Amino acid sequence: MAWRLHVCLLITLCWGLSGYAADVEVNGRTFHIPAGFALELIAGSDLVERPIAASFDFEGNLYVTDSAGMSDRATEQIKTKPHRLRKLIDRDGDGIYDESVLFAEGLMFPEGCLWYEGSVYVAAPPEIWKLTDTDGDGKADQREVWFDGKTLTGCGNDLHGPYLG
């Protein structure tokens, strides 16, 4: 029985190492990159300071939830809703984002983000917000609570998502 375990571990180890290419360091962090892949920085902290979750639209814009960097209790943050959603835009088409637009602010801690059919859905416990730019200025001018979970635990295992699929 023990030899089977050792064989399984050996196969798993060899399989895992076979696709491993290199360690790449970006901004002081090391990433393990599989063979055939590359890692490039597409947006720096000058565009989004504390990213949490992100989603692309069909035009290549990247919507990123951005933490305010606060450590206040959830009961305090629900009053001020200090977090935000940024829209990153690549103006020159080189794959690197050049501009950051404040798409929406006044969000509770955003734990998920999904662009779908012209709107961005943000999980900001206890709700999921549907945020839409109806006039094309790059900012959400229509905000509606798409789902209300009604319960805020404040311990990080609140509402997450949304996800498509």
TORTILO-762515 format. One line per field, with one value per atom (N, C-alpha, C): x, y, z; atom name. Coordinates in steps of 0.001 Angstrom, whole numbers, plus 500000, padded with zeros to 6 digits. Layout:
N
xx = X/...
yy = Y/...
zz = Z/...
atome = CA/...
***
This chain:
165
xx = 500821/500000/500866/501946/502819/503508/503861/504543/503625/502320/501373/501321/501326/501332/502585/503738/504990/504982/504452/504364/503442/502307/501372/502022/502732/503415/504488/505238/506278/505683/504599/503932/503404/502786/502254/503371/504469/505602/506185/506394/506952/505997/504735/503740/503717/503752/503743/504979/506139/507374/507522/506837/507022/506579/505584/505102/505677/506562/507114/508250/508223/509242/510213/509696/510614/509904/510722/510233/510423/509400/509471/509162/509995/509762/509190/508078/507440/507118/507639/507393/507674/508760/509161/508423/507579/506847/507273/507401/507832/506642/506554/505482/506095/505442/505856/505054/505731/505069/505238/504137/504226/504889/505442/506075/505069/505509/504650/503857/503986/503258/504238/503725/504523/503727/504415/503777/504179/503181/503438/502566/503111/502357/501533/500207/499331/498749/498875/498388/499123/499607/500333/499479/500097/499374/499006/499542/499125/497714/497250/495906/494895/495327/494454/495342/495062/495965/495858/494656/494453/493421/493804/492845/492379/491107/490527/490057/489197/488637/488537/488512/488485/487693/487229/486482/486647/486856/486993/485634/485481/484321/484745/483826/484125/485030/485273/486164/487573/487805/489121/489340/488344/488459/488440/489131/489213/488574/487536/486855/487469/487963/488686/488089/487690/487249/488496/488403/489551/489208/489982/489765/490236/489584/490001/491177/491514/492638/492325/491066/490640/490579/490742/490573/489472/488610/487479/486541/485813/484831/483766/483164/482118/480960/480648/479537/479819/481093/481463/481519/482100/482235/480887/479908/478583/477961/478378/477870/478533/479845/480586/480767/480743/480951/482105/483332/484480/485155/484711/485407/484832/485530/485162/485425/484962/485174/485811/486932/487638/487527/487476/487488/488847/489629/490936/490806/491419/491289/492675/492830/494062/493838/494244/493969/494740/495984/496794/496846/496123/496013/497262/498179/499411/499312/498129/497938/498270/498733/499036/498009/497372/496328/496940/496347/496865/496043/494779/493863/492989/492712/491833/490702/489478/488294/487544/487117/486304/484910/484637/483362/482237/482527/481524/482243/481666/482195/481055/481374/480334/479915/480903/480611/481093/480360/480827/481934/482696/483877/483569/484073/483723/484488/483772/484393/484153/483780/483596/483151/483435/483149/482917/481868/481570/480952/481572/480959/480085/478828/477902/476861/476774/475761/475630/476772/476756/476710/476679/476663/477757/478158/479114/478365/478464/477838/478933/478719/479722/479117/479759/479358/479950/479091/479479/478553/478927/478031/477344/476081/475280/474563/474999/474266/475154/474512/475166/474550/475409/474973/475113/474160/474242/474543/475720/476184/476286/475647/475583/475911/476703/476993/476058/475006/474001/474298/475177/475438/476834/477621/478914/480044/479903/480974/481994/481835/482781/482486/481367/480998/479593/479383/478065/477085/476093/475061/473767/473730/472570/473059/472527/472909/471650/471650/470506/470981/470308/470602/469980/470820/470379/470013/470709/470443/470743/469887/470109/470106/471282/471419/470980/470834/470314/471169/472209/473017/474470/475068/476476/477174/478073/478778/480023/480654/481845/483093/483070/484254/484882/484579/485231/484623/483638/482984/481566/481391/480100/479897/478984/478640/479861/480131/481199/480594/481439/480956/480677/479852/479117/480008/479582/480316/479355/479854/479047/479444/478453/478801/478200
yy = 498807/500000/501258/501263/502432/502707/501668/501883/502585/502303/502977/504478/504804/506207/506902/506243/506834/507012/506052/506156/507316/507426/508529/509883/509989/511240/511571/510576/510779/511239/510609/511000/512424/512740/514089/515124/514843/515758/515958/514888/514987/515729/515453/516113/517608/517964/519369/520119/519473/520127/520206/519347/519299/520581/521273/522483/523751/523625/524771/525373/526684/527312/528152/529126/530039/530834/531412/532391/533768/534597/535957/536910/537935/538913/540195/540650/541898/542680/543881/544759/544083/543340/542715/541442/540951/539703/538666/537433/536363/535514/535258/534449/533235/532083/530863/530777/530876/530950/529631/529029/527784/528013/526970/527035/527542/528438/528967/530196/530648/531825/532944/534168/535331/536150/536966/537826/539262/540133/541541/542392/543488/544442/545309/545290/546055/547290/547388/548560/548640/549814/550001/550638/550864/551444/552908/553514/554872/554891/553742/553645/553041/552077/551452/551048/551624/551485/550145/549697/548453/547575/546925/546117/544887/544550/543374/542365/542799/541918/542715/542001/542702/541915/542643/542025/542879/542220/542906/543091/544187/544321/543919/543989/543546/544503/545688/546648/546602/545701/545573/546440/547214/547993/547036/547405/546559/547291/546686/547238/546588/547414/546906/547494/546629/547111/547509/548617/549224/549493/548903/549085/550463/551005/552284/552099/550856/550592/550780/550718/550920/549590/549672/548474/548677/549654/549885/548680/548523/547438/547619/546506/546527/547431/547474/548325/549807/550190/551573/551783/550812/550951/550953/550264/550242/551646/552470/553848/554753/554603/555503/554942/553631/552952/553604/553407/554143/553549/552414/551727/552134/551751/552250/551222/551571/550765/551668/551223/551996/551308/552122/551633/552005/550980/551218/551153/552124/552259/552257/551494/551462/552348/553604/554585/554322/553832/553670/552237/551321/549955/549104/549469/548693/547600/547442/546409/546858/548091/548663/549766/549717/550701/552064/553109/554470/555372/555043/555944/555172/555818/555253/556237/555777/556607/556057/556937/556517/556191/554899/554449/554557/554181/554268/554342/555082/555154/554909/554936/554710/553260/552357/550921/550345/549377/548580/547696/547032/546279/545375/545707/544975/543659/542554/541232/540467/541153/540510/541520/541209/542142/541344/541695/541012/542000/542166/542952/542002/542406/541552/542416/542268/542939/544431/545123/546573/547116/546258/546699/545974/546567/545926/545554/544291/543785/543662/544304/544312/543752/542719/542180/543085/543823/544734/544428/543429/542908/543991/543809/542604/542585/543425/543537/543246/542953/542979/544152/545064/546261/546064/546574/546639/548095/548332/549682/549844/550884/551068/552507/552656/553964/554130/554912/555051/556194/557135/558286/558291/557230/557086/557943/558490/559323/558528/557200/556357/556202/556746/556662/556090/555317/554718/555797/556043/557014/556315/555007/554223/553151/553184/552226/551589/550270/549595/548369/548113/546902/545750/544882/543742/542563/542462/541417/541986/541722/542163/540953/540613/539482/539799/541076/541585/541286/540471/540111/540476/541150/541522/540949/539993/539384/540168/540790/541582/540775/539491/538668/538116/538691/538294/537102/536466/535345/535725/537015/537516/537148/537825/537673/537891/536946/537057/536880/536978/536824/538196/538357/537344/536696/535547/534805/534373/534279/533868/532456/531610/530277/529168
zz = 500000/500000/500000/500803/500895/499563/498817/497536/496538/496612/495713/496011/497282/497680/497160/497301/496820/495305/494584/493123/492741/493412/493128/493411/494521/494846/493819/493376/492377/491048/490624/489374/489483/490604/490809/490784/491449/491483/490090/489357/487999/487072/487187/486342/486640/487910/488302/487838/487853/487435/485922/485197/483746/483057/483573/482937/483535/484482/485183/484370/484133/483308/484124/484867/485542/486625/487481/488442/487821/487907/487379/488522/488670/489729/489129/489699/489293/490558/490645/491796/493134/493197/494446/494809/493908/494155/493124/493559/492668/492256/490954/490385/489699/489824/489139/487851/486726/485432/484685/484215/483449/482096/481540/480222/479194/478324/477274/477668/478905/479374/479720/479741/480121/481128/481870/482857/482562/482414/482146/483058/483514/484317/483371/483532/482637/483304/484622/485351/486683/486999/488242/489319/490463/491595/491359/490301/489964/489374/488867/488294/489259/490038/491039/492215/493371/494509/495233/495484/496242/495534/494441/493669/494434/494241/494894/493856/492954/491925/490629/489495/488206/487177/486154/485060/483803/482655/481371/480715/479962/479088/477671/476710/475352/474585/475122/474473/475055/476009/476618/477837/478231/479461/480650/481697/482880/484054/484620/485792/487023/487947/489109/490380/491306/492612/493399/494103/494765/496227/497105/498539/498980/499972/500550/501502/501814/502701/504167/504503/505886/506632/507930/508750/509792/509539/510442/510430/511494/511576/510502/510114/509084/509484/510771/511228/510977/510950/510631/509120/508405/506954/506236/506776/506139/506161/507109/507192/506150/505961/505068/503657/503514/502222/501447/501931/501403/500159/499689/498597/497242/496178/494847/493748/492563/491357/490311/489752/488735/487378/486338/484961/484381/483997/483404/481890/481211/479764/479129/478049/477261/476037/476108/475049/473754/473859/472653/472123/472765/472264/472391/473295/473449/474509/475114/476127/477537/477691/478998/479260/480410/480718/481026/480427/480522/481431/481597/482293/483276/484400/485421/485677/485479/485690/486901/487781/488923/488401/488223/487660/488686/489934/491008/492349/493257/494619/495595/496879/497876/497965/497893/497964/499287/499783/500909/500366/501219/500794/499596/498408/497185/497067/497151/497150/495857/494805/493511/492481/491211/490126/488845/488105/486843/485867/484699/483630/482827/482579/481839/481148/479845/479027/479328/479371/479511/480917/481911/483310/484081/485181/486076/487348/487721/488943/489999/491134/492197/493475/494011/495311/496382/497036/498109/499283/500098/501117/501932/502151/501921/500569/499622/498355/497155/496032/494728/493984/493540/492828/491331/490578/489122/488783/488201/487901/486391/485849/484404/484030/482974/482387/481200/481363/480299/479333/479743/478874/478244/478464/477804/478339/479546/480095/480906/480949/481668/483145/483598/485012/485150/486199/486443/486872/486040/486409/486805/486649/487069/488044/489253/490299/490844/490873/491485/492257/493365/494127/493363/492823/492030/492935/494072/495067/496444/497406/498779/499698/500214/501125/502538/502855/504120/505349/505216/506379/506131/507080/507010/508227/508005/509132/509496/508487/508750/509009/508680/508945/507665/506525/505282/504581/505181/504497/504096/503847/503388/501922/501326/499922/499030/498140/497154/495770/494763/493393/492836/491903/491146/490086/489609/488595/487511/486314/485179/484789/484607/484127/484912
atome = N/CA/C/N/CA/C/N/CA/C/N/CA/C/N/CA/C/N/CA/C/N/CA/C/N/CA/C/N/CA/C/N/CA/C/N/CA/C/N/CA/C/N/CA/C/N/CA/C/N/CA/C/N/CA/C/N/CA/C/N/CA/C/N/CA/C/N/CA/C/N/CA/C/N/CA/C/N/CA/C/N/CA/C/N/CA/C/N/CA/C/N/CA/C/N/CA/C/N/CA/C/N/CA/C/N/CA/C/N/CA/C/N/CA/C/N/CA/C/N/CA/C/N/CA/C/N/CA/C/N/CA/C/N/CA/C/N/CA/C/N/CA/C/N/CA/C/N/CA/C/N/CA/C/N/CA/C/N/CA/C/N/CA/C/N/CA/C/N/CA/C/N/CA/C/N/CA/C/N/CA/C/N/CA/C/N/CA/C/N/CA/C/N/CA/C/N/CA/C/N/CA/C/N/CA/C/N/CA/C/N/CA/C/N/CA/C/N/CA/C/N/CA/C/N/CA/C/N/CA/C/N/CA/C/N/CA/C/N/CA/C/N/CA/C/N/CA/C/N/CA/C/N/CA/C/N/CA/C/N/CA/C/N/CA/C/N/CA/C/N/CA/C/N/CA/C/N/CA/C/N/CA/C/N/CA/C/N/CA/C/N/CA/C/N/CA/C/N/CA/C/N/CA/C/N/CA/C/N/CA/C/N/CA/C/N/CA/C/N/CA/C/N/CA/C/N/CA/C/N/CA/C/N/CA/C/N/CA/C/N/CA/C/N/CA/C/N/CA/C/N/CA/C/N/CA/C/N/CA/C/N/CA/C/N/CA/C/N/CA/C/N/CA/C/N/CA/C/N/CA/C/N/CA/C/N/CA/C/N/CA/C/N/CA/C/N/CA/C/N/CA/C/N/CA/C/N/CA/C/N/CA/C/N/CA/C/N/CA/C/N/CA/C/N/CA/C/N/CA/C/N/CA/C/N/CA/C/N/CA/C/N/CA/C/N/CA/C/N/CA/C/N/CA/C/N/CA/C/N/CA/C/N/CA/C/N/CA/C/N/CA/C/N/CA/C/N/CA/C/N/CA/C/N/CA/C/N/CA/C/N/CA/C/N/CA/C/N/CA/C/N/CA/C/N/CA/C/N/CA/C/N/CA/C/N/CA/C/N/CA/C/N/CA/C/N/CA/C/N/CA/C/N/CA/C/N/CA/C/N/CA/C/N/CA/C/N/CA/C/N/CA/C/N/CA/C/N/CA/C/N/CA/C/N/CA/C/N/CA/C/N/CA/C/N/CA/C
***
